[in-house]
Amino acid sequence: PVLKESDLNVARDEYQKVYRFILDDLDFAQSNMRSYSEQEAINRGASRACSSAVHAVRAMVFTWIASYMTSPYDQFFDTTKPSRYPDFTNCGVDTPDQAWEIVLQETEKLINDPESPYALESDYRNLFRWDPFEHPEDYQSKERILVTTNTPEYGPTNFITQMLWSHPAETISMSGTQSIAGRTRPARWIWEKWCEKYGNTELNSKGFHSASSDPRLAATYQYGSYDSWDQATDNIGQVKTNTGIFPETTSGTSKNHFFRKFISKRDDYNCGDADCYIIRMADIYLTAAEAAASLGQTDKAIGYVNKVLERARNSVDDLSTPLEEPADWKVSQFSSQEQLIDAIALERIFEMHGENHEWFDTHRRGA
């Protein structure tokens, strides 16, 4: 058929219809995708999504819907226009609570179902070791729900990391400067919030917190200093220089700290072994916590957060001396529902900083 200009210039559909299309697509996926056991029987260890992953994605979709409906006038779109007002009756919900109920139901199917193929990894650090030779089991972790994978032959994930996360120059096998590996660096205010919340009140000579007692901090960031490795043929593997960075050295943007999460032992300009998490199980726990808090189920919300914090405390080499931080939350810490929801939002940043959630979380909350 001959296409006319009018066929090409199609107006954007109302977003409620787009959400309905997404939900219909998820229903189709759940009916036609293999279950976890079927997937493992056919292609064991392939890290492919199974039908259970649909619950996770559906929870994320309804989290956006619930957020829109909870605070419609805090959103970035013009809610005075009829087509932009958050009416989601076509998606089966009339109120924010109905949407949050669906979020809670979908996340709890993955958390509480004994046949769920997903679970929190026992050690937070294992999520970011990226060593297929020494720790191939990490790539089959039950925490992984949706992941963009990377291989030495074809590295789309590495292209993402090159665009987003800056790496320290000449670390591991990376030669030269970090110019190819992106420009994004962690925000200092998140560092300060993290250290204030979990176990460190002392400031260094620069006026910043020196570290946190939360083991996740060291797994997330390269900070204080880093070793550059000599790339000369006769000196490979020898430390060339030690470079001071935030929070010990703070002069100039080049002294900011780095994300450590996505540095692998085989990083270079073309490929590495670091995958990108789209949804992992900690995200599900914290999403369940937000839904429960939004529904006024404070005890349940705090219980889900504490599961994530317990894993963080266990992410150490020596478990004989229990860590105090990050300490479990208590109901008495929160004077209002809003305060609890805000705390969960901040906890999502601590747990998943650099995993591409911040923009989406802040925008659906009206930033």
Disulfide bonds with the S-S distance in Angstrom:
none
